[in-house]
Amino acid sequence: MNDLREQMAALAHEQWSNWMRYLLSVCPDRESGHKEIPASLVIRWQRQVSTAYADLSEEEQESDRREADRVLALLTEVGRI
């Protein structure tokens, strides 16, 4: 169980790291050293946060499915499903 927990934690970190790389890549640098999140992205992400999965666009659902597939692949690899 501990091995599966560690593998899932590593996957969670990888997923978070991928998100942060994307976020940092789309947010311009300010002279102060801060990042600025463009208003268009704030609006989009606020909409996504307040939308149930079933009501997301097909493209947005597919993105979530790809992440779910990564979890399923790990569980399959360790023989849990």
Backbone torsions as a table, in degrees:
resi	resn	phi	psi	omega
1	MET	NA	-41.7	-178.7
2	ASN	-62.6	-38.0	178.4
3	ASP	-62.6	-44.8	177.6
4	LEU	-62.4	-41.9	178.8
5	ARG	-58.9	-44.9	180.0
6	GLU	-66.0	-40.0	178.3
7	GLN	-65.3	-39.9	178.6
8	MET	-69.1	-36.4	177.0
9	ALA	-65.1	-40.1	177.4
10	ALA	-64.3	-39.8	177.4
11	LEU	-65.3	-43.6	178.0
12	ALA	-58.9	-42.5	178.6
13	HIS	-64.8	-41.8	179.1
14	GLU	-62.9	-41.8	178.7
15	GLN	-64.3	-43.8	178.0
16	TRP	-63.4	-43.8	179.8
17	SER	-60.8	-41.4	177.5
18	ASN	-62.2	-42.7	178.3
19	TRP	-62.4	-45.6	-177.9
20	MET	-65.3	-39.5	176.3
21	ARG	-59.3	-44.7	178.0
22	TYR	-61.9	-50.3	-178.0
23	LEU	-56.7	-47.4	-179.2
24	LEU	-66.9	-28.1	-179.4
25	SER	-75.3	-25.2	-178.0
26	VAL	-99.5	-2.8	-179.9
27	CYS	-105.8	115.5	-178.4
28	PRO	-66.1	151.1	176.7
29	ASP	-77.3	143.3	172.7
30	ARG	-101.7	157.9	178.8
31	GLU	-58.7	-28.3	-179.1
32	SER	-72.7	-9.0	-176.1
33	GLY	96.3	-7.4	177.3
34	HIS	-79.3	164.3	172.6
35	LYS	-105.0	149.7	177.8
36	GLU	-117.2	124.7	177.3
37	ILE	-85.3	118.9	-180.0
38	PRO	-58.9	141.7	-177.2
39	ALA	-55.7	-37.3	-178.9
40	SER	-62.1	-35.3	178.7
41	LEU	-74.8	-38.5	176.9
42	VAL	-59.1	-46.3	180.0
43	ILE	-61.1	-46.2	-179.6
44	ARG	-62.0	-47.2	-176.8
45	TRP	-69.8	-35.2	176.0
46	GLN	-63.2	-40.4	177.3
47	ARG	-63.0	-44.9	-178.5
48	GLN	-64.3	-40.5	-179.6
49	VAL	-62.5	-36.2	-176.3
50	SER	-93.6	8.7	-179.0
51	THR	-109.9	131.5	175.2
52	ALA	-65.5	150.3	-179.7
53	TYR	-51.4	-45.8	-176.6
54	ALA	-61.2	-22.6	-177.6
55	ASP	-98.9	-0.1	176.3
56	LEU	-70.9	160.9	175.1
57	SER	-66.0	162.3	178.2
58	GLU	-58.8	-40.3	179.4
59	GLU	-62.7	-41.6	179.5
60	GLU	-68.3	-40.4	177.1
61	GLN	-63.4	-39.9	179.8
62	GLU	-62.9	-37.5	176.3
63	SER	-61.0	-44.0	178.0
64	ASP	-66.7	-36.8	177.9
65	ARG	-62.8	-39.3	178.6
66	ARG	-61.3	-38.9	177.9
67	GLU	-68.8	-40.1	176.8
68	ALA	-62.4	-38.1	178.4
69	ASP	-60.5	-33.4	178.9
70	ARG	-66.8	-39.2	177.2
71	VAL	-66.9	-46.0	179.1
72	LEU	-60.6	-39.2	178.5
73	ALA	-62.4	-41.6	178.9
74	LEU	-64.9	-45.1	179.6
75	LEU	-63.8	-38.1	176.9
76	THR	-65.2	-42.2	-179.3
77	GLU	-60.2	-37.7	-178.3
78	VAL	-93.3	6.1	174.9
79	GLY	75.3	25.4	-179.6
80	ARG	-91.0	-11.9	175.0
81	ILE	-139.3	NA	NA
